[in-house]
């Protein structure tokens, strides 16, 4: 069995209510790095992506809000360019001791 690979994705959100928007932001901080006010870069396993979606679902009111998930292939991640401050989010390194 091959291990699952982490997927690079950009998540942007437009939530009309301040309280729900803060909850989305707090949830996103557990999964990725904030790169703009309502934009996060994440490197997640498929199971983590599903967990994130389940966590965000209660805060989205379909008629007025949106959360977008942009999946970026491994070959394209290396082509991301940043103008100004900041850099592309790196994969998190974990060490088990």
N, C-alpha and C positions, 0 to 999 in steps of 0.2 A: 504494500500500500504506500503510495507516494504522499508525502506531507503536502498539505494545502499551501498555496502561495499567497503571500500578501498582495493585495490589489491597491494601487495608488488611486485615490479618488479625491475629487474636489467637491465639497458640499457647500451650497449656498442656500440661504433662506431669506424669506420675506414674510415675516409674521406681523400682523397688524396690531396685536395687543401687546403692550409693554411687558406685562407679567408673563405671558406665554413665551414671548421672545427671550426673556431672561432665562426661562427654564430650558429652552432649546439651546441657548448659548452654554449654559452650565452642563447640559448633557453632552454637547459637542466637545467641550474641554476634556471629557473623559476618553475621547476617541481620537482626537487629532490636535493639530496646531492651528491656532487662529492666524490667518494671514491678512485679513481685511475685517472690517466691522462685522459683516455677516457671511464670511467665507472662511472655511477651514480646509486644510489639506490633511488627508489621513492615509495611512498604510495599514490596511486591515485584512484579516482572514475572512473568508466568506461567512463563517459563523458570527464574527464580530460585526459584519455589515448588517446581518439580519437582526442582531441584538440592538444595534444602533437604530435601525428603522422601527423596531418595536417600541423602543424608548421614546422616539420622537413623535410617533403616530398620534398620541393623545393631545398634542399641542397644535395640531394642524386643523384648522377649520377650512374645509375644502373650498368654499365659496370665496374666501378672502385671503388665504395664505398659500404659500408654496415652499417646498423644500426640494432642491434639485441635487441629484447625485450624478456627477460627471466622472465616468470611469476612464482612466488614462492607461493605455498599454505601456508595458515596460520599455519598449523601444522609444516611445514618445516622452517618457519622463526625463530622459537625458537631454531632450531637446527643449525643455522648458527654459524660458529666459525671463529674468527678473530685471526690471528697470527700477532704479532707486534702492531703498533699503530692503533688507530681508534676503532670505535664500529659500530654496525649495526644501520642504520638510524631509528630513532624513528618516530612514527606518529606525525604529527604537531598538537599542541593543539591550538584551537581557542576559545576565550571567547568573547561573545557579551555582552556589557555593556549598 
